[in-house]
């Protein structure tokens, strides 16, 4: 059985399996579920909005910018806002063969007209520097054509319409014919009600300007702005689109580029060590469907060459996901699965969608291999070098330690209220994560933690779930303690990232916010899953100004007022859990702690390599006394701490009573590093001792600025990212990912830190950051050190 099942093969499996076994309850005929023939540009394509129930999600063939501003209403796609550059990109059709012809048409209507009209119509040639269909979706420019005020627009050419359109529907018909390396475009506008031609334009355009994505755009002549209250001069009209058709050999048509209705899945498998045996939990994500749509997802597995239903789950609209929990799972076998959603249309027809993969057997080998990833700023989207390298390594388990999104993802800013729009705003950012890494997660169990940006905050000092106060002082939510979003929104973030995790140790909410810490036993390794932000004390407790306090102090002085009693990092509940967990060795020989970030201040300069910043309160090196309690709670477990967040890959060892008496920590490189940090103690003559035998600069035993003892073995410092190519820029900024091999027989951990723009298959030593790979022994995580 091929463990990497593609969408095409999944559709074939669905067609063959459901009809043959009769175990599906999809209630579809064989003609409906048969695998569709491959489409080419010669076959006409039309949107399905005319038979789609009213809803937010426009369909798997499209990407809407931003999703929360669009709706299917009465058979058409309506933009809810008058904001600029709202667009709908085709995911299946791109203009690539510009030595061939094409036609395209769409019917549009101006729903609301104000003093200013930003125009509406079709965009050609929307492309990033990669000219890759996903990255192209976020480019707010191209060759625009359509109507504006009462004029027909074709690029820079205009012509008055012969009839006043007001709110009448207008059909735009565009043809393109190749002509000696250029494309001859002809645009016709007709009144949809009568077919009367009210305008025509033609233009000869260099073919290179037209390659890339095609899109529908509302207010194409107005720039989008990222703020909640948009001034009137940044607003235009409001438009509706319907009957979008495309045809022609100039198009590349790739149906497998559809994204949804089932977007992706995440699952875990864990030994419960009770009468439930191994428990498999799987979440399936759909687009934001409507109230009249089918509300259920079905899970099927293949056993003895038969597809068997494990039941259906109702989609939770606070996140639009369905989660399955199956106890007493047979962990000894690779088990093919498929998740099925049957889309029901207004005309009574049905279209099944299926997402297939394999629930892997609990690894029987003595080596468990984990890919560890963090922080994906979307300037590097869709992060293909990292995603493809992880696929090549074929890990047994995948760990995302947080910041699957940033507030800036996809543009258009943050929507914080009301809750229903805030949820949509988060989800369309979160969907970029799934879009990029769904193949990495399809067949591998995945642990996925929320961090500060996931809950739409610049920094998070969770204060046990407290509500942020005086938010008018901190609109970016980067300097105050507590959560800026409502418990409903935060719980939705937890649900989308964590619902597929093993059951939490103690789910008791904190101030209405769900608790998720617990453990996962897989492949002979027990993982403690920890929230190192949720209970953390806020900076108001010590009356400091984040990013400013300490800049006038001596670089190496220790200020005890920043380390008072009574502050929290993990909180008592998690500290008690870690102590108990560390003593439980049933069914495994190695342990690891998975959390958001490193328990030490491994940063001297940010956000430029020449700006020293003394205190980084976002670091889990603060509060220092609470940090020491957390390390004390971990020490007896002899666990490796695996984390991320800092955008600076590092390998370190904690000290509490003395240097190197506690656990090692692998803080992995960011997938796509945003805010830059450097560890450059040698440049400021920071005191250190006992540099490792490899002799690399900036390594050895240090005290961070909060007084924490830490042994720095290796760091992956960036350079200033300047390239115009997103992938080169990510490489320059120190991006990449981590990889850990747990040897449960030798009781060792081998760690790799790969750079962003490499090929892990070529074995080149320069693929990794200086100092890696590194192997440590289990006992070194309690200070019995071998590595020097």
Legacy VTK file of the C-alpha trace (Angstrom):
# vtk DataFile Version 3.0
C-alpha trace
ASCII
DATASET POLYDATA
POINTS 788 float
0.000 0.000 0.000
1.362 3.424 -1.013
1.369 5.460 2.149
1.454 8.771 0.267
-1.974 8.698 -1.340
-2.686 11.492 -3.801
-6.044 13.151 -4.361
-6.363 11.498 -7.780
-5.734 7.997 -6.440
-8.029 8.745 -3.524
-10.871 9.570 -5.892
-10.295 6.310 -7.740
-10.308 4.424 -4.440
-13.542 6.124 -3.500
-15.245 5.261 -6.755
-14.127 1.631 -6.635
-14.398 1.061 -2.908
-17.776 2.541 -2.110
-19.545 0.874 -4.994
-17.871 -2.477 -4.421
-18.232 -2.734 -0.665
-21.491 -0.917 -0.166
-20.349 0.205 3.295
-20.535 3.932 2.673
-23.638 5.765 3.763
-23.121 8.596 1.306
-26.414 7.798 -0.456
-24.849 8.631 -3.804
-25.277 6.836 -7.085
-22.315 5.416 -8.919
-22.674 8.087 -11.602
-22.229 10.789 -8.974
-19.215 9.262 -7.288
-17.374 8.061 -10.370
-13.911 9.500 -10.806
-14.287 12.494 -13.157
-12.415 12.555 -16.445
-9.342 14.747 -16.628
-10.232 18.223 -17.832
-8.269 20.267 -20.331
-8.519 23.856 -21.428
-10.639 22.839 -24.391
-13.546 21.986 -22.102
-15.571 24.916 -20.745
-15.554 25.450 -16.992
-18.196 27.316 -15.038
-18.520 28.203 -11.375
-20.978 26.218 -9.246
-22.313 29.171 -7.283
-25.652 28.916 -9.078
-26.292 25.637 -7.241
-24.460 26.380 -3.971
-26.220 27.043 -0.689
-25.670 30.460 0.877
-22.427 30.360 2.870
-19.018 31.939 3.478
-16.923 29.391 1.622
-16.954 29.914 -2.158
-15.804 26.377 -3.025
-12.691 24.285 -3.407
-11.909 25.762 -6.811
-11.324 29.251 -5.357
-9.332 31.270 -2.877
-11.120 34.411 -1.631
-9.215 37.460 -0.377
-10.074 37.908 2.404
-12.446 35.021 3.060
-14.465 36.887 5.680
-15.456 39.545 3.110
-17.148 37.150 0.675
-20.361 35.131 0.650
-22.313 32.951 -1.744
-25.717 34.655 -1.826
-28.593 33.543 -4.055
-26.327 31.821 -6.562
-23.564 34.408 -6.863
-20.404 35.504 -5.044
-20.960 38.808 -3.257
-18.329 41.034 -1.698
-19.624 42.301 1.631
-17.277 45.244 1.819
-16.453 48.314 -0.229
-12.766 47.813 0.497
-10.136 47.738 -2.213
-8.640 44.755 -3.993
-11.019 42.060 -2.789
-10.484 39.091 -5.075
-11.442 35.520 -5.933
-8.624 33.465 -7.462
-9.140 30.344 -9.508
-7.084 27.497 -8.052
-7.605 25.110 -10.942
-7.034 27.402 -13.951
-3.842 29.347 -14.633
-2.765 31.047 -17.858
0.461 29.321 -18.858
0.317 28.444 -22.572
0.186 31.921 -24.025
0.876 30.718 -27.537
-2.717 29.428 -27.429
-6.095 31.188 -27.251
-8.652 31.475 -24.465
-12.031 32.953 -23.579
-13.416 34.054 -20.249
-16.675 35.617 -19.166
-18.374 36.722 -15.982
-21.564 38.508 -15.041
-21.218 41.261 -12.470
-23.513 43.725 -10.784
-22.818 46.839 -8.737
-24.766 46.313 -5.509
-24.017 49.632 -3.848
-22.645 52.787 -5.427
-21.107 55.656 -3.521
-19.079 58.689 -4.531
-16.162 56.543 -5.537
-16.118 53.387 -7.653
-13.004 51.218 -7.616
-14.142 49.116 -10.554
-14.768 45.407 -10.859
-13.977 42.660 -13.293
-11.217 40.235 -14.204
-7.533 40.179 -13.307
-4.989 38.357 -15.455
-1.316 37.761 -14.732
-1.538 37.787 -10.949
1.778 36.267 -9.991
4.427 36.315 -7.307
8.115 36.092 -8.061
7.632 32.311 -7.867
4.616 32.289 -10.194
3.254 29.425 -8.092
-0.513 29.219 -7.887
-0.804 29.419 -4.090
1.641 32.291 -3.666
0.021 34.048 -6.625
-3.253 34.238 -4.703
-1.934 36.999 -2.456
-0.595 39.310 -5.160
-2.773 42.420 -5.336
-1.967 43.396 -8.885
-1.935 42.251 -12.482
-3.623 43.175 -15.729
-7.106 44.400 -14.798
-10.177 44.738 -16.983
-13.860 45.369 -16.385
-16.142 48.283 -15.604
-15.570 51.364 -13.484
-18.129 54.122 -13.054
-19.689 54.010 -16.528
-16.544 53.085 -18.442
-15.125 49.889 -19.871
-11.532 49.217 -18.728
-8.931 47.073 -20.480
-5.552 47.616 -18.856
-4.808 51.314 -19.354
-7.413 51.665 -22.089
-10.891 53.038 -21.434
-14.078 53.583 -23.391
-17.457 54.978 -22.259
-20.323 52.543 -22.012
-23.191 53.355 -24.331
-25.813 52.716 -21.670
-25.888 53.718 -18.034
-25.628 50.515 -16.061
-26.554 51.609 -12.518
-27.353 48.291 -10.796
-27.992 46.265 -13.944
-26.110 43.027 -14.459
-23.340 43.278 -17.041
-21.671 40.317 -18.724
-18.009 40.743 -19.616
-16.680 38.544 -22.407
-12.909 38.423 -22.887
-11.068 36.671 -25.700
-7.331 36.251 -26.096
-5.592 35.236 -29.312
-1.802 34.720 -29.586
0.011 37.108 -31.896
3.813 36.939 -32.340
4.735 36.647 -28.654
1.882 38.875 -27.555
-1.788 38.318 -26.832
-4.547 40.174 -28.651
-7.256 40.841 -26.071
-10.792 41.796 -26.948
-13.299 42.770 -24.259
-17.042 43.117 -24.773
-19.599 44.323 -22.241
-23.247 43.312 -22.637
-26.362 43.905 -20.606
-27.112 40.493 -19.153
-30.877 41.006 -19.404
-30.961 41.665 -23.150
-27.540 40.789 -24.563
-27.187 44.375 -25.831
-23.538 45.296 -26.425
-22.715 48.468 -24.474
-18.936 48.618 -24.906
-15.954 47.079 -26.657
-12.177 47.424 -26.337
-9.138 45.635 -27.725
-5.478 45.726 -26.812
-2.253 43.920 -27.732
-0.431 42.854 -24.538
2.959 41.176 -24.074
2.209 37.562 -23.214
4.533 37.664 -20.201
2.218 40.177 -18.498
-0.669 37.724 -18.560
0.848 34.490 -17.279
-0.172 33.410 -13.792
-3.408 33.347 -11.853
-6.749 34.623 -13.060
-9.113 36.264 -10.600
-12.278 38.268 -10.156
-11.704 41.564 -8.370
-13.949 44.018 -6.590
-12.513 47.570 -6.495
-9.389 46.691 -8.450
-8.200 50.320 -8.641
-8.197 50.862 -4.862
-5.391 49.586 -2.668
-6.391 47.439 0.275
-5.635 48.855 3.693
-4.981 46.885 6.864
-7.043 48.701 9.448
-10.409 48.190 10.996
-11.887 51.625 10.286
-11.208 52.441 6.651
-11.527 56.106 5.579
-14.120 56.914 2.944
-11.493 57.776 0.320
-10.191 54.182 0.567
-13.598 52.687 -0.174
-15.350 52.040 -3.460
-18.535 50.287 -4.544
-19.745 46.778 -3.712
-20.030 44.058 -6.335
-21.507 40.652 -7.068
-20.179 38.048 -9.534
-21.842 35.047 -11.180
-21.561 32.706 -14.148
-17.743 32.785 -14.320
-16.653 30.702 -17.317
-13.217 29.820 -18.712
-12.140 27.885 -21.775
-9.097 27.578 -24.027
-5.791 25.834 -24.521
-3.977 28.790 -22.950
-5.145 27.486 -19.578
-3.423 24.843 -17.518
-6.245 23.037 -15.745
-5.197 21.039 -12.692
-8.198 19.782 -10.754
-5.962 18.446 -7.971
-5.175 22.032 -7.006
-8.663 22.297 -5.522
-8.583 23.000 -1.798
-11.661 21.538 -0.186
-14.386 20.858 0.808
-12.079 18.680 2.942
-9.004 20.836 3.367
-6.737 18.453 5.279
-6.571 16.199 8.335
-4.406 15.882 11.447
-4.256 12.845 13.708
-2.439 11.351 16.683
-2.101 7.789 17.978
-1.259 7.254 21.631
-1.068 4.416 24.134
-3.570 5.286 26.856
-2.082 2.639 29.190
-5.617 1.736 30.271
-8.434 -0.431 28.979
-8.858 1.821 25.929
-5.500 0.665 24.590
-4.194 2.823 21.763
-6.473 5.761 21.012
-6.540 7.345 17.566
-7.898 10.876 17.255
-8.345 12.606 13.898
-9.649 16.043 12.949
-10.900 16.774 9.434
-11.110 20.419 8.373
-13.659 21.770 5.921
-14.245 25.218 4.506
-16.855 27.355 6.309
-19.999 25.652 5.054
-23.506 27.045 5.459
-26.530 26.120 7.511
-28.201 24.363 4.565
-25.104 22.355 3.626
-24.421 18.780 4.689
-23.208 19.013 8.279
-21.434 15.658 8.650
-18.113 14.066 7.784
-17.631 10.296 7.616
-14.474 8.364 8.524
-13.778 5.057 6.815
-10.854 2.649 7.176
-9.717 -0.223 5.022
-9.626 -3.598 6.724
-9.324 -6.933 4.935
-9.659 -5.135 1.598
-13.024 -3.719 2.660
-13.878 -0.126 3.451
-15.606 0.088 6.813
-17.338 3.136 8.244
-16.262 4.244 11.701
-19.151 6.667 11.851
-19.931 10.280 11.171
-19.207 13.426 13.134
-20.983 16.761 12.938
-18.900 19.712 11.816
-18.304 22.253 14.586
-18.864 25.712 13.081
-16.497 27.287 15.602
-13.586 26.148 13.459
-15.414 24.037 10.859
-13.856 20.723 11.791
-15.068 17.262 12.712
-13.082 15.183 15.213
-13.115 11.390 15.561
-11.924 9.516 18.654
-11.443 5.757 18.221
-10.351 3.687 21.228
-8.688 0.245 21.090
-7.082 1.011 17.761
-5.006 -1.780 16.223
-1.626 -0.092 16.508
0.268 -2.938 14.871
-0.959 -2.262 11.323
-0.727 0.581 8.848
-4.402 1.411 8.283
-5.561 3.279 5.180
-8.267 5.819 5.968
-10.475 8.165 4.034
-12.572 11.076 5.191
-15.684 11.711 3.105
-17.793 14.826 2.767
-20.772 14.823 0.416
-21.519 18.335 -0.798
-25.260 18.774 -1.384
-26.354 21.335 -3.950
-29.504 23.394 -4.262
-30.628 21.435 -7.338
-30.608 18.156 -5.397
-27.339 16.864 -6.859
-24.416 15.742 -4.711
-20.664 15.880 -5.105
-18.543 13.659 -2.834
-15.120 14.830 -1.734
-12.621 12.507 -0.137
-9.316 12.936 1.593
-7.287 9.755 2.076
-4.145 8.716 3.897
-2.721 6.138 6.250
-2.812 5.905 10.034
0.649 4.511 10.592
1.349 1.598 12.886
2.968 2.386 16.185
6.657 2.212 15.187
8.228 -1.090 16.180
11.762 0.071 15.381
14.022 1.288 18.160
14.393 4.582 16.279
11.601 7.136 16.241
12.180 10.049 13.862
10.513 13.429 14.429
10.381 16.549 12.261
10.092 19.655 14.453
8.890 22.917 12.934
7.917 26.374 14.135
6.995 29.901 13.039
5.827 30.382 9.467
5.766 34.030 8.517
3.881 34.244 5.252
6.485 36.170 3.267
7.890 32.632 2.745
4.541 31.018 1.858
4.060 28.236 0.703
7.425 27.170 2.204
7.938 24.441 -0.394
11.640 23.818 0.296
10.857 22.954 3.930
7.698 20.979 3.166
9.417 18.951 0.456
12.469 18.242 2.589
10.309 16.993 5.447
8.483 14.727 3.001
11.814 13.374 1.755
12.874 12.521 5.299
9.543 10.721 5.894
9.430 11.212 9.681
7.430 8.987 11.999
5.887 12.001 13.728
5.626 15.744 13.063
5.668 18.544 15.651
4.602 22.144 15.033
5.466 24.153 18.142
3.424 27.251 17.332
2.921 30.376 15.245
1.226 28.503 12.449
-0.095 31.958 11.600
0.880 35.586 12.019
-1.520 38.489 12.213
-0.279 39.757 8.849
-1.015 36.512 6.985
-2.670 37.146 3.649
-2.960 40.897 4.214
-6.147 42.832 5.112
-5.328 43.068 8.828
-6.949 41.599 11.927
-10.634 41.324 12.749
-10.987 41.071 16.523
-14.755 41.537 16.868
-17.414 40.300 16.551
-16.447 36.720 17.355
-17.926 35.181 14.202
-15.819 37.430 11.948
-12.744 37.044 14.165
-13.051 33.273 13.718
-13.177 33.604 9.922
-10.255 36.031 9.979
-8.188 33.496 11.928
-9.257 30.543 9.811
-8.238 31.958 6.441
-4.779 32.575 7.912
-4.728 29.091 9.463
-5.713 27.600 6.114
-2.400 28.770 4.667
-0.699 26.460 7.175
-2.761 23.453 6.131
-2.413 24.332 2.458
1.370 24.240 2.783
1.868 21.210 5.030
-1.132 18.959 4.404
1.039 16.350 2.679
3.456 16.368 5.628
0.510 15.722 7.961
-1.508 13.344 5.768
0.121 10.097 6.951
2.144 11.155 9.997
0.787 11.737 13.500
1.033 15.456 14.191
1.354 17.459 17.391
0.419 21.101 16.841
0.604 23.761 19.576
-0.860 27.271 19.591
1.462 30.140 20.459
1.033 33.896 20.770
0.457 34.774 17.112
-1.982 31.879 16.775
-4.256 33.739 19.198
-3.553 36.955 17.257
-1.165 38.509 19.765
2.318 39.901 19.308
3.253 38.347 22.655
1.283 36.244 25.115
1.527 36.328 28.888
-1.629 34.315 29.463
-2.138 34.987 33.177
-4.125 31.780 33.514
-6.653 32.802 30.865
-7.263 36.316 32.149
-8.846 38.926 29.885
-6.442 41.629 28.741
-7.194 44.988 30.324
-6.698 48.455 28.829
-6.386 47.045 25.321
-6.564 50.551 23.872
-2.966 50.902 25.084
-1.894 47.761 23.237
-3.802 47.185 19.964
-1.166 44.713 18.740
-1.457 42.762 22.017
2.315 42.717 22.445
3.001 44.403 25.782
0.169 43.528 28.190
-0.746 40.326 30.011
-3.868 38.274 29.353
-5.764 37.343 26.187
-7.084 40.038 23.867
-9.539 37.707 22.122
-12.666 36.337 23.772
-12.660 32.848 25.312
-14.812 31.679 22.391
-12.174 32.725 19.849
-9.247 31.367 21.915
-11.076 28.061 22.409
-11.668 27.905 18.664
-7.906 28.327 18.124
-7.278 25.550 20.641
-9.873 23.376 18.919
-8.365 23.770 15.446
-4.807 23.095 16.607
-5.358 20.618 19.439
-8.599 18.677 19.026
-6.805 15.707 17.488
-4.328 15.468 20.399
-4.615 12.763 23.050
-7.091 13.704 25.769
-5.694 16.393 28.102
-4.466 15.432 31.558
-6.807 17.904 33.257
-9.167 19.766 30.903
-10.479 22.141 33.579
-10.754 25.550 31.872
-8.973 28.614 33.187
-11.247 31.669 33.116
-13.268 30.020 30.374
-10.244 29.037 28.257
-9.638 25.339 27.637
-6.622 23.531 29.113
-4.779 21.071 26.893
-1.594 19.906 28.617
-1.059 16.158 28.791
1.052 13.423 27.240
1.318 11.202 24.172
3.007 7.797 24.146
4.099 6.731 20.681
6.971 4.669 19.322
8.496 4.013 22.727
8.754 7.743 23.536
6.509 9.620 25.948
5.889 13.247 25.017
4.685 15.784 27.563
2.656 18.450 25.748
2.901 21.722 27.652
1.458 25.247 27.442
4.266 27.592 28.425
2.241 30.782 27.710
-1.197 30.101 29.185
-0.279 30.573 32.858
2.697 32.892 32.371
2.665 36.121 34.391
2.355 39.410 32.542
4.887 42.252 32.544
2.484 44.533 34.434
3.344 42.494 37.521
6.786 44.131 37.689
5.942 47.485 36.087
8.204 47.270 33.075
7.955 48.491 29.488
8.485 45.629 27.056
11.314 46.305 24.608
12.499 49.401 26.470
13.151 48.513 30.096
16.799 47.698 30.737
18.289 49.424 27.714
19.952 52.007 29.970
21.413 49.383 32.318
24.819 47.803 32.234
24.709 44.920 29.733
25.740 42.277 32.221
24.238 43.494 35.471
21.584 41.409 37.182
18.462 43.254 38.362
16.737 41.259 41.143
13.558 43.354 40.986
12.705 41.532 37.757
12.808 38.196 39.562
10.384 38.508 42.480
8.513 35.697 44.172
4.984 34.883 43.122
5.301 34.898 39.333
4.336 31.967 37.120
5.606 30.305 33.962
3.929 26.899 33.692
1.671 27.289 36.697
1.274 24.840 39.552
-1.028 22.464 37.658
1.520 21.863 34.922
4.460 21.721 37.329
2.673 19.008 39.323
1.841 17.171 36.102
5.471 17.210 34.951
6.669 15.813 38.272
4.175 12.960 38.117
4.805 12.342 34.422
8.554 12.177 34.996
8.135 9.212 37.325
5.840 7.176 35.073
7.894 4.898 32.781
5.182 2.500 31.644
5.650 1.423 28.031
8.618 3.607 27.092
12.301 4.315 27.680
12.707 7.942 26.491
10.854 11.155 27.200
10.575 14.572 25.579
8.823 17.772 26.584
7.100 19.663 23.771
6.315 23.334 24.331
6.308 26.669 22.598
9.701 28.146 23.480
13.031 27.740 25.218
13.425 28.285 28.981
16.396 30.644 28.598
17.142 34.067 27.107
19.187 32.977 24.102
19.193 36.315 22.316
21.437 39.355 22.538
20.379 41.424 19.524
17.028 42.144 17.855
15.593 43.103 15.405
18.912 44.137 13.823
22.324 42.556 14.393
23.690 45.747 15.927
20.840 46.486 18.377
21.518 44.958 21.770
18.339 44.329 23.763
18.931 43.340 27.328
15.584 41.874 28.357
13.319 39.715 26.238
10.373 39.122 28.560
8.720 37.044 25.833
11.420 34.464 26.521
10.524 31.617 28.850
13.713 32.457 30.712
11.414 34.926 32.491
10.124 34.776 35.183
13.411 33.223 36.297
12.249 31.646 39.570
9.272 30.078 37.807
11.626 28.941 35.054
13.790 27.171 37.648
10.709 25.427 39.062
9.792 24.268 35.568
13.276 22.885 34.942
13.296 21.220 38.368
9.980 19.572 37.474
11.476 18.234 34.219
14.885 17.113 35.424
14.018 13.674 36.802
12.265 12.775 33.563
15.587 13.086 31.714
13.515 14.542 28.874
14.808 16.496 25.921
12.962 19.803 25.645
11.875 20.505 22.030
10.492 23.949 21.235
10.597 26.900 18.855
9.292 30.498 18.666
12.523 32.526 18.828
13.341 32.461 15.073
16.820 31.424 16.139
17.772 27.769 16.142
19.733 26.771 19.235
20.902 23.758 21.200
21.405 24.451 24.883
21.456 22.857 28.320
19.724 24.308 31.346
21.343 24.875 34.704
19.630 25.649 38.000
21.850 24.963 41.028
24.896 24.919 38.765
25.713 25.013 35.083
24.685 21.947 33.058
22.774 20.184 35.839
19.513 19.819 33.916
17.774 19.140 30.622
18.945 19.916 27.109
16.732 22.055 24.874
16.517 22.019 21.084
14.893 25.222 19.857
14.355 24.576 16.158
14.879 27.071 13.329
11.772 28.874 12.107
10.090 27.603 8.958
10.084 31.203 7.727
11.699 33.562 10.228
10.011 36.899 10.748
11.260 39.151 13.578
15.010 38.479 13.583
17.048 37.576 16.653
20.769 37.000 17.038
22.865 35.380 19.729
26.175 37.298 19.558
27.677 37.294 23.061
31.248 37.414 21.760
30.553 40.711 20.002
29.768 42.360 23.356
32.342 40.423 25.407
29.712 38.641 27.476
31.465 36.533 30.138
31.458 32.805 29.499
33.273 29.635 30.491
33.917 26.164 29.096
33.433 26.658 25.390
32.639 23.278 23.757
35.503 21.389 22.148
34.215 22.259 18.676
35.350 25.832 19.413
32.461 27.583 17.660
32.030 31.255 18.468
29.267 32.384 20.848
29.121 29.046 22.670
29.839 27.928 26.227
28.410 28.510 29.698
26.607 31.819 30.190
24.149 33.496 32.504
21.347 35.159 30.575
20.179 38.625 31.543
17.592 37.165 33.953
20.326 35.250 35.758
19.494 31.824 34.292
22.336 29.371 33.848
22.608 28.041 30.297
25.167 26.162 28.231
25.028 27.127 24.572
26.295 24.351 22.333
25.190 25.616 18.915
23.217 28.466 17.353
21.976 29.183 13.817
22.433 32.959 13.557
20.863 34.615 10.515
22.062 37.337 8.215
19.883 40.279 7.233
17.330 39.023 4.714
17.500 41.238 1.625
16.639 39.054 -1.345
13.555 39.755 -3.440
12.996 36.020 -3.718
11.028 34.791 -0.717
12.885 31.506 -0.460
16.345 33.070 -0.616
15.234 35.663 1.934
13.981 32.943 4.298
17.311 31.133 3.926
19.219 34.319 4.729
17.107 34.914 7.828
18.087 31.608 9.412
14.983 29.608 8.531
14.684 25.842 8.277
13.525 23.050 10.563
14.698 20.537 13.128
14.841 16.762 13.089
15.260 14.451 16.074
15.992 10.726 16.083
15.083 8.998 19.344
17.002 5.746 19.798
15.012 3.922 22.443
17.569 1.099 22.670
20.716 3.205 23.024
18.690 5.876 24.833
20.076 8.711 22.778
18.733 11.765 20.977
20.316 12.810 17.686
19.416 16.315 16.529
19.699 17.910 13.098
19.080 21.578 12.235
18.492 21.992 8.506
18.666 25.259 6.617
15.761 26.461 4.488
16.998 26.260 0.913
18.810 22.910 0.766
18.202 19.391 -0.471
18.358 17.030 2.478
18.776 14.090 0.101
22.227 15.146 -1.136
23.930 14.602 2.231
25.885 17.856 2.051
27.296 18.802 5.462
26.563 22.481 4.791
22.832 21.681 4.754
22.875 22.050 8.541
23.680 24.966 10.799
27.160 24.988 12.418
27.403 22.595 15.354
24.776 20.109 14.165
24.156 17.168 14.049
24.537 16.406 17.740
23.860 13.242 19.767
23.270 13.308 23.510
22.530 10.502 25.946
19.464 10.275 28.131
21.323 10.801 31.398
22.743 14.087 30.141
19.249 15.538 30.560
19.745 15.409 34.312
23.313 16.671 34.272
25.334 13.454 33.895
27.230 14.989 30.999
29.167 13.156 28.317
29.183 15.698 25.478
31.861 18.349 25.809
LINES 1 789
788 0 1 2 3 4 5 6 7 8 9 10 11 12 13 14 15 16 17 18 19 20 21 22 23 24 25 26 27 28 29 30 31 32 33 34 35 36 37 38 39 40 41 42 43 44 45 46 47 48 49 50 51 52 53 54 55 56 57 58 59 60 61 62 63 64 65 66 67 68 69 70 71 72 73 74 75 76 77 78 79 80 81 82 83 84 85 86 87 88 89 90 91 92 93 94 95 96 97 98 99 100 101 102 103 104 105 106 107 108 109 110 111 112 113 114 115 116 117 118 119 120 121 122 123 124 125 126 127 128 129 130 131 132 133 134 135 136 137 138 139 140 141 142 143 144 145 146 147 148 149 150 151 152 153 154 155 156 157 158 159 160 161 162 163 164 165 166 167 168 169 170 171 172 173 174 175 176 177 178 179 180 181 182 183 184 185 186 187 188 189 190 191 192 193 194 195 196 197 198 199 200 201 202 203 204 205 206 207 208 209 210 211 212 213 214 215 216 217 218 219 220 221 222 223 224 225 226 227 228 229 230 231 232 233 234 235 236 237 238 239 240 241 242 243 244 245 246 247 248 249 250 251 252 253 254 255 256 257 258 259 260 261 262 263 264 265 266 267 268 269 270 271 272 273 274 275 276 277 278 279 280 281 282 283 284 285 286 287 288 289 290 291 292 293 294 295 296 297 298 299 300 301 302 303 304 305 306 307 308 309 310 311 312 313 314 315 316 317 318 319 320 321 322 323 324 325 326 327 328 329 330 331 332 333 334 335 336 337 338 339 340 341 342 343 344 345 346 347 348 349 350 351 352 353 354 355 356 357 358 359 360 361 362 363 364 365 366 367 368 369 370 371 372 373 374 375 376 377 378 379 380 381 382 383 384 385 386 387 388 389 390 391 392 393 394 395 396 397 398 399 400 401 402 403 404 405 406 407 408 409 410 411 412 413 414 415 416 417 418 419 420 421 422 423 424 425 426 427 428 429 430 431 432 433 434 435 436 437 438 439 440 441 442 443 444 445 446 447 448 449 450 451 452 453 454 455 456 457 458 459 460 461 462 463 464 465 466 467 468 469 470 471 472 473 474 475 476 477 478 479 480 481 482 483 484 485 486 487 488 489 490 491 492 493 494 495 496 497 498 499 500 501 502 503 504 505 506 507 508 509 510 511 512 513 514 515 516 517 518 519 520 521 522 523 524 525 526 527 528 529 530 531 532 533 534 535 536 537 538 539 540 541 542 543 544 545 546 547 548 549 550 551 552 553 554 555 556 557 558 559 560 561 562 563 564 565 566 567 568 569 570 571 572 573 574 575 576 577 578 579 580 581 582 583 584 585 586 587 588 589 590 591 592 593 594 595 596 597 598 599 600 601 602 603 604 605 606 607 608 609 610 611 612 613 614 615 616 617 618 619 620 621 622 623 624 625 626 627 628 629 630 631 632 633 634 635 636 637 638 639 640 641 642 643 644 645 646 647 648 649 650 651 652 653 654 655 656 657 658 659 660 661 662 663 664 665 666 667 668 669 670 671 672 673 674 675 676 677 678 679 680 681 682 683 684 685 686 687 688 689 690 691 692 693 694 695 696 697 698 699 700 701 702 703 704 705 706 707 708 709 710 711 712 713 714 715 716 717 718 719 720 721 722 723 724 725 726 727 728 729 730 731 732 733 734 735 736 737 738 739 740 741 742 743 744 745 746 747 748 749 750 751 752 753 754 755 756 757 758 759 760 761 762 763 764 765 766 767 768 769 770 771 772 773 774 775 776 777 778 779 780 781 782 783 784 785 786 787
